[in-house]
Amino acid sequence: MSLSPLQQRRIAAFKANTRAYWSFWIFAVLFVITLFAEVVANDKPLLVSYQGELRSPFLFSYTETDFGGEFETEADYPAPEVQCLIITGGLEDCFWEDPNEIIADAQDGVVAGAEIEKGWILWPLIPYSYNTINYEVERAPSAPDGDHWLGTDDQSRDLLARVIYGFRTAVLFAFTVTIISSVVGIAAGAAQGYFGGWLDLLFQRFIEIWSSTPQLYVIIIVAALFTMNIWLLIGLICLFGWTALTGVVRAEFLRARNFEYVRAARAMGVSDATIIWRHVLPNAMVATVTLMPFLITGAISTLATLDFLGFGLPVSAPSLGEMTLQAKENLQAPWIGFTAFFTYAIMLSLLVFIFEGVRDAFDPRKVMK
């Protein structure tokens, strides 16, 4: 599928904006890394060789008995006993002697005078998930070190792992909210502006009443009645967020519906849906794209605010807002505040720079130069 000359000019205009172009690639790399967070940061190995068989614990669940242990619960891979079982091929001495010494002996392929089929464990770059508690930390929160590159929070959880998972959650949440809100808001504004009359008048009165509804109070009430989850939270934010684009799209359609080419299309019998989609909507996209970065950054800020206040995602979920709350409650651990601040600053700055370039690419005055 070849691109039209207009689309080619828009892409060229975006690439010409150096700040937006490089921000796009930096953000894309960061986002792709977080999409595969389970491969980058996980307390389960990527690959395990046990008795000559390869297994993937981060994809599939294995019990301790699958590695020659005694419990039928899922294997606790960071435990020295489980690692000893994997490396020694299920040697029972792992439970009765020091497993670390047995592991050291197993590196030579001989344990207790007997040759063994040595296994191995391939860990992710960061051997912690967002909810992994490191019980070996003497004091929480702990400062950055070789084991925890950004330190730990007040529950001995690795901050870098929580940043990776929290970044993904925030961006996916913002994109989902923005897409749903934009579709509903653009459709409502297009219907108002194109058809006008009583539909426009009644819809405007409804939007005025709906926009005055206190969103935070509604979320607090719903959080008190139901167990909050990400989909319920997305639904609540979209319930009030769709009005952001309605006014802009309505104004563009009110201006364009009496243009000569629209009248000509009506006279030729073109359906209203075709006129709206092919002839009027593209003109309204410039103003829509201009507001898009505010919707995305606003959604990220809303999620952070709700998590900070305790009305957002569940406590067990990876949340940058909850990290900000921990920074407030642990002033003696400045690394938590610095981590939260720089994560938000980098994320929001990159998004704003990207959409500045997209806005300029859709601006006909700059594309036609």
N, C-alpha and C positions, 0 to 999 in steps of 0.2 A: 504494500500500500504506500503510494507516493504522497508526500506532503504537498499541500498547496503553496503557491508563492507567498501568501500571507502568513501561513504557519512557519515557513522557512525564515521569513523576515523576523518573526517574533522570536524564534530560537536564536537567530543571529544577534538580535538585540539583547537577549538575556545573557548570552556568552560575552557580549561586549561589556557588560557590567561585571568587572573583575571581582568585586567584593561579593556580589550575589552568586556568581559562578563558583568561586572557591568555597563559599559558605555552604552551597548545595552539596558539594562533594564531601566536605568535612562532616556535615550532618548525615549524609547518606552512609558514610563509613561507620560512624558512631551508631546509627540506627540499625544497620545490618548486624553489627557486633552484638547489640542488645537483643536483636531478634533471636540470636542463637546463644542466649544467656546460659542455657543449661549446658552448653558445650564449653563455655568460657569459665563459668563459676558454678561449681557444684560440689556437694560433699559425697557424690557417688562417682566412682571411676567411669571413665569413658569406655575402657576396655579391660577385661580381665582374662588372663590365661590360667585355667584351673584344670589340672590333669590332662593337658593337651587340648582342651576345648576353649574356644573363645566365647566370651559372654559380654554383653553390654548393659551394665547395671543402670546407666542413666536413661536407658530406653525401656528396659524390662525389670520387673521386680523379682528378686531372688531371695529365698529364705536362707537362714544360717545353715539349715540342714543340707541345702544344695552344695555347701562347701565343706561338708563333714562335721558341722557343728551340732549342737543339741537343741536349739530353739527353732520353732517353726515360724517365728516372726521374721520380718525383713532384716537382712543382714545389716549390721551397723559397721560400715566399711572403715570409718576412721578408727575404730577400736583395734588395738594391737592384736587381740586374739583372732579377730576375723582376718586381718592381714596375714597373720601367721598361718591360718588355715589355708588361705589361697596360695601362699608362696610355697608351703610345704606339701601341698596336695592333700590336706585334711588330716594332718598329724594330730593325734589326740593329746600329745604332750603340751600343746599350745594352751590348754586350760589348767595344767598342773605345774608348769614351770614358767620362767620368765619368757613371754612371747618375743620380746625384743632380742634376747640372746639367741633364741632359736632362729629368728629371722636373720640375724647376723651370721650364724653358722650355715644357714641355708644358702647364703650367697656363694658359698664354695661348693654347693651341691651335695653336701654330706651333713646329716643330722643324726646324732647318737650312733655314729659309726655305720649308718646305712645310707646308701645312695638314694636320692629322691628325684622325682621329676619336678624340677623347680618351676614354679609359676611366677607370674609378674602382674603388676597393676599399673595401668596408665591413667594418671590423674589429670583433671583439667588444669589450666594455668593457675586458676584460683581454686583451691580445694575446699571452698566454702560456698554454701547456698545462702540466699537472703535470710533464711530462718535458722541457720546452723549456729548453735551455741557452743563456743569453745570453752569447755570446762577447765582447760589448763591455764587460762588467763587468771593471774593472781588477783588483779583488781580491775573492775570495770567501772567506767570506760577506760580502755588502755590506749596509750599513745601509739602512733605509727611505728612499725618495726619491720623487720624482714619477713615476719609471718603474716602480719596484717598491714598492708602498704598504706592504708589511710586510717588505721587504728580500728577500734571497736566501739560500739555504743554501750549504753548502760546495762545491756543484757548480754554482753560479750559476743555480739554478732558482728561479722566483718562488714565494715562500712563500704568498701569497694564493691562487694557483692550486692549489697543493698542498693547502691547507686546504679549498677548495671540493670538490675531488675526494675528498680523504681523509674529509671529513665524510660524503659520500654513501656511500663504501665502508663506513665504520664503522656507519652507521645501517642500511643494507641488510643487512649481515652480521649485526648484532644481531637485527633483525626476523626474518630467515630462520632463524637458530639458535633463537630463542625460539619461533617458530611450530612448527617441526618437533619440538623438544624437548617443548613443551607438549602437542602432539597425542599423541605416544608416551607421555609420562608420565601424562597424564590417562587414557588408555585402559588403561594398565597398572594404575594405582591404582583405577580404577573396577572392573576385573575382579577384583582382589584383594578389595576391600571388599564388593562385591556378592555374590560367590559364596563367599568365605571358604574354610574347610576346608583341604584339602591344597594346593589351588592357592595360597591365601594364604601358607601355611607355607613351601612350596617357593620361591615367588617372593621372599619376604622373605629367605631365606637367600641366594638368588642376588643380590639387590640389595646385601646386606651385603658379599659377596665382590667384586662389580663396583665398588661405591663405593670400596673400598680399593685399587683399581688405580691406580698413579701415572700420572695423565693426562699430565703434562709429559714424563715419560720415554717414553711411547708416542709422543707427537708428535715428540720428538727422534729416535726410532728411525725413524719413518716419513719424516721430513724427510731423513734420511740415505740412505734407500733410494729415495725417489721425489722428483721435482721438485714442490715444493709449489705449489699453486694455491688459489684461493679456495674452490672446490667441495670439494676434498679436505680443506681446513681446516674447512669447515662440517660435513662428515661426521664428522670426528674430534671436534669439540666436541659435536655432537649425540649421538655415541656414548656420551659420559659425562654429558652435561648433562640427559638425560631423567629421571633419578632425582630431580631437585630437587622436582618436584611430586607424585611418586608417594605419598609418605607422607601429605601433607595430603589429597589426594583419597581415599586409602584410608581415612583416619580419618573423613572426612565420609560415605563410603558405608557404613562399618561402623555409624555412628550412625543413618543414615537408613533402612537396609534393613529395620528392624523397626518403622517407623512404621506407623500404622494405614492411611494412604492407600496405602502400598506393599503391605501385606497385602491390602487390598481390591482393588487392581489385579490382584494375582496370582490372587485368588479369582475374579475376573471373566474370567480367561483372557488377560489382556494379556501380550504377549511380554516376555521379559526385556530385549531391546534397546529396546523402547518405554519400559519403566519406567525404565531407566537414562538414556535420552536426554531424556525429557520430564518425569520426576518427581523423580529423584534428583540428576542432574547440575546443574540450576540452583541447588540448595542448596549445592553444592560450589564454585560459581564465585566466591563472595565470598572464600573463603580463597585460591582460585587467583589471582584478580586482585590480592590483597594481595601475593603473591609475584612478580607479573609485573615490577614495576620492578627488582627485584633480579636477575632473569634477564637483562633487557635491558642494564642497566648492567654486570652481570657479564660479558656477552658482549663488550661494548665494551672493558672493561678487559682481558679475556683476549686479545683481538686486539692491543691496544696492547702488552701484556706480551710476547707472542710476537714481534711485530715489533721490539720493543726488544732482545730477546735474539737476533734473527736467525733464528728458526724459524717465522716467520709467512709473510706474503705475499712474493712475489718482490721483489727489490730495485727493479725498474723500476716496481712498482705504487705508486700514491699511498697513503701510509701516515702516519697521525698518530703511530704508535709509532716509526717511523723518524725522524720529525722530533724526537721527544723524545730519541732517541739522539744526533742531531746537536747538540741543545742541550747534552747532557752533554759531548760531545767538543769543543765550540766555546764555552767559557765566555767568551771574549772577544767573543762575539756574543749578548748577552742578548736581543735581539729574537726569536731562534728559540725560546728557552725561554718567553718571555712569550706568544708566539703559540700554542705547544702547550698551555700551561697554561690560558689563557683559552678556547681552543677546547674542551678537555675540560670545564672548569668550567661553561661555558654549556650545552653539550650535555647533560651529565649532570644538571645542576640542573633544566633544563626538563623532561626526561623524568621525574624524580622528582616534580616538582610536578604534572605531568599525571596520573600514575598515582595520586597521592594523591587527586586529585579523582575519578578513576574508582573507586577503592576506596570512597570515601565515598558515591558514587552507587549502588554495589551494596549498601551496608550498609542493611538494612531498618530499623534503628533510627533512622537519619537521614533515610531517604526518606519514612517514614511520618509524620514530624513536620509 
